[in-house]
Amino acid sequence: MKRREFVRTAGGASAAVAASAGATGTAAAQEAEPDWPSGVTGGNLGEYQDARGESEVTVEVGAGSDGLAFAPTQLWVDTGTTITFEWTGNGGDHNVVTVEGEASLDSGDPVGEEGYTYEYEVTEEDAGITHYHCSPHDAVGMHGGIAVGEDVPTVETGGNTGWPENIAHVGVPLHAHWVGIAAILGIALTFVFTFYLLKYGESAHTGHGGAQ
């Protein structure tokens, strides 16, 4: 076995493993979503959608098993996007009204008719995070949020943020320390495999059938 050949082959494979793992860790670390106020995160359903890049998006009014939620509950859009609030007909009479924030949402009196819609075109004046609710069902958690534009406060949802606050999210983010461990194991296994391949001409799993 030639030492240079071994180093060259194993080194190239190891670099590929490390680069792949590093890229995965970086991508995970860059995942973020708007830093929603507690009134929004406490809303029923809790469904989040990043709709940046879309010119139109629909929010269900009266979503969820009991019809007392907005879906998506948390929405991130660009300026110029048209948001259509569409009533499902479930959960009684609803409306859409701003609690706090820049967007002036106001669909009027509560309505229970299925298929009823209220459209709101987002402008630059709406930039930021807006918390809204259904006024008849405020006390039971029918709240939602809209983030507009790129200049909004965000929080990391992936990478090395540690153990997630919501136990249901365990295993979803790929934490940086696990990426590092996987990279080290991958490099070690690559060296072992390359050693056997160059020395014996076959895999370590097939025995020493090659010439020495």
C-alpha positions as CSV (number, residue, x, y, z in Angstrom):
1,M,0.0,0.0,0.0
2,K,1.3,3.4,-1.0
3,R,1.2,6.0,1.8
4,R,0.6,8.9,-0.5
5,E,-2.3,7.1,-2.3
6,F,-3.9,6.3,1.1
7,V,-3.7,9.8,2.4
8,R,-4.9,11.3,-0.9
9,T,-7.9,9.0,-1.2
10,A,-8.9,9.1,2.5
11,G,-8.4,12.9,2.7
12,G,-10.6,13.6,-0.3
13,A,-13.4,11.4,1.1
14,S,-13.1,12.9,4.5
15,A,-13.3,16.5,3.2
16,A,-16.5,15.6,1.3
17,V,-18.0,14.2,4.5
18,A,-17.1,17.2,6.5
19,A,-18.2,19.7,3.9
20,S,-21.6,18.0,3.6
21,A,-22.1,17.9,7.4
22,G,-20.9,21.5,7.7
23,A,-23.4,22.7,5.1
24,T,-26.2,20.9,6.8
25,G,-25.3,22.5,10.1
26,T,-25.1,26.0,8.6
27,A,-28.5,25.6,6.9
28,A,-30.1,24.5,10.2
29,A,-28.5,27.4,12.0
30,Q,-30.0,29.9,9.5
31,E,-33.6,28.8,10.0
32,A,-35.6,31.6,11.6
33,E,-39.1,32.9,11.9
34,P,-40.6,36.2,13.2
35,D,-40.4,36.8,17.0
36,W,-44.1,36.7,17.6
37,P,-45.6,38.4,20.6
38,S,-47.1,36.1,23.3
39,G,-50.6,36.9,22.2
40,V,-49.9,35.4,18.8
41,T,-48.0,32.3,20.0
42,G,-50.8,31.6,22.4
43,G,-53.3,31.4,19.6
44,N,-55.2,28.2,18.8
45,L,-53.7,25.8,16.2
46,G,-50.3,27.5,16.0
47,E,-49.8,26.8,12.3
48,Y,-46.9,28.9,10.7
49,Q,-46.4,29.7,7.0
50,D,-43.6,31.6,5.4
51,A,-45.4,33.0,2.3
52,R,-42.7,35.4,1.2
53,G,-42.4,35.5,-2.5
54,E,-46.1,34.8,-3.0
55,S,-48.4,37.5,-4.3
56,E,-51.6,36.0,-2.8
57,V,-52.2,33.9,0.3
58,T,-55.4,32.6,2.0
59,V,-56.1,32.4,5.7
60,E,-58.9,30.2,6.9
61,V,-61.2,31.9,9.5
62,G,-62.8,29.2,11.7
63,A,-60.2,26.5,11.2
64,G,-59.4,23.7,13.6
65,S,-61.5,20.9,15.0
66,D,-63.7,23.4,16.9
67,G,-63.7,26.2,14.3
68,L,-61.9,28.6,16.7
69,A,-58.6,29.3,14.9
70,F,-56.9,31.0,12.0
71,A,-54.9,28.8,9.6
72,P,-52.2,29.6,9.2
73,T,-52.1,31.2,12.6
74,Q,-48.8,32.9,12.0
75,L,-48.0,34.3,8.5
76,W,-44.9,36.0,7.0
77,V,-45.4,37.9,3.8
78,D,-43.9,40.5,1.5
79,T,-45.3,44.0,1.0
80,G,-47.7,43.9,-1.9
81,T,-49.1,40.5,-1.0
82,T,-52.9,40.2,-1.0
83,I,-54.2,38.2,2.0
84,T,-57.7,36.7,1.7
85,F,-59.4,35.7,4.9
86,E,-61.9,33.0,4.0
87,W,-64.6,31.9,6.4
88,T,-65.1,28.1,6.9
89,G,-68.6,28.4,8.4
90,N,-67.4,26.6,11.6
91,G,-67.2,27.8,15.1
92,G,-69.9,30.5,15.0
93,D,-69.6,34.2,13.9
94,H,-66.1,35.5,13.4
95,N,-64.3,38.7,12.4
96,V,-60.7,39.8,11.9
97,V,-59.6,42.8,13.9
98,T,-56.1,44.2,14.7
99,V,-55.1,44.0,18.4
100,E,-51.7,45.7,18.0
101,G,-49.3,46.4,15.1
102,E,-49.1,48.4,11.9
103,A,-51.6,46.5,9.7
104,S,-55.2,47.9,10.1
105,L,-57.2,44.7,9.8
106,D,-60.9,45.2,10.3
107,S,-63.4,42.9,8.6
108,G,-66.4,44.5,10.3
109,D,-69.2,42.8,12.2
110,P,-68.8,39.1,13.0
111,V,-70.0,36.7,10.2
112,G,-70.7,33.0,10.2
113,E,-71.4,32.4,6.5
114,E,-69.2,29.8,4.8
115,G,-67.2,31.2,1.9
116,Y,-67.4,34.8,3.1
117,T,-64.1,36.6,2.4
118,Y,-62.2,39.7,3.5
119,E,-59.2,40.8,1.5
120,Y,-56.3,42.9,2.8
121,E,-53.5,44.1,0.5
122,V,-50.3,44.6,2.5
123,T,-48.4,47.8,2.0
124,E,-45.0,49.2,3.1
125,E,-46.9,51.0,5.9
126,D,-47.8,47.6,7.4
127,A,-44.1,46.5,7.8
128,G,-43.5,44.8,11.1
129,I,-45.5,42.3,13.1
130,T,-49.3,42.7,13.6
131,H,-51.3,40.7,16.2
132,Y,-55.0,40.3,15.4
133,H,-57.9,38.3,16.8
134,C,-61.6,37.4,16.4
135,S,-63.3,39.7,18.8
136,P,-66.1,37.4,19.8
137,H,-63.6,34.6,20.5
138,D,-60.8,36.5,22.0
139,A,-61.0,34.8,25.4
140,V,-60.9,31.3,23.9
141,G,-57.6,31.9,22.0
142,M,-58.7,32.8,18.4
143,H,-55.6,34.9,17.7
144,G,-53.2,35.2,14.8
145,G,-50.2,37.2,13.5
146,I,-48.9,38.7,10.3
147,A,-45.2,39.6,9.8
148,V,-44.6,41.9,6.8
149,G,-41.2,42.5,5.1
150,E,-37.7,41.6,5.9
151,D,-37.1,44.1,8.7
152,V,-38.8,42.2,11.5
153,P,-37.3,40.7,14.7
154,T,-36.7,37.0,14.3
155,V,-35.7,34.0,16.4
156,E,-33.7,31.0,15.4
157,T,-35.7,27.8,15.1
158,G,-32.8,25.5,14.1
159,G,-29.1,25.0,14.6
160,N,-27.5,25.2,18.1
161,T,-30.4,26.7,19.9
162,G,-30.4,23.9,22.5
163,W,-33.3,21.8,23.7
164,P,-36.6,23.1,22.2
165,E,-39.1,24.6,24.6
166,N,-41.9,22.6,22.9
167,I,-41.3,18.9,23.5
168,A,-43.2,18.1,20.3
169,H,-40.4,19.7,18.4
170,V,-37.7,17.3,19.7
171,G,-35.7,15.9,16.8
172,V,-36.9,18.4,14.2
173,P,-34.0,20.9,14.4
174,L,-30.6,19.4,13.5
175,H,-28.3,20.7,16.3
176,A,-24.8,21.7,15.6
177,H,-23.1,19.3,18.1
178,W,-24.9,16.3,16.5
179,V,-23.6,17.4,13.1
180,G,-20.1,17.6,14.5
181,I,-20.3,14.1,16.0
182,A,-21.7,12.7,12.7
183,A,-18.8,14.3,10.8
184,I,-16.2,12.8,13.1
185,L,-17.6,9.3,12.8
186,G,-17.9,9.7,9.1
187,I,-14.3,10.7,8.8
188,A,-13.1,7.8,11.0
189,L,-15.1,5.2,9.0
190,T,-13.8,6.6,5.8
191,F,-10.2,6.1,6.9
192,V,-10.9,2.5,8.0
193,F,-12.6,1.7,4.7
194,T,-9.9,3.3,2.6
195,F,-7.2,1.5,4.5
196,Y,-8.7,-1.9,3.8
197,L,-9.6,-1.1,0.2
198,L,-6.0,0.0,-0.6
199,K,-4.2,-2.7,1.4
200,Y,-6.3,-5.7,0.5
201,G,-8.2,-4.6,-2.6
202,E,-11.6,-5.2,-1.0
203,S,-14.0,-4.0,1.7
204,A,-13.2,-4.7,5.4
205,H,-16.5,-6.7,5.5
206,T,-15.4,-9.3,3.0
207,G,-12.3,-10.7,4.7
208,H,-8.6,-10.5,3.6
209,G,-8.9,-12.3,0.3
210,G,-6.6,-10.0,-1.6
211,A,-2.9,-10.3,-2.1
212,Q,-0.8,-8.7,0.7
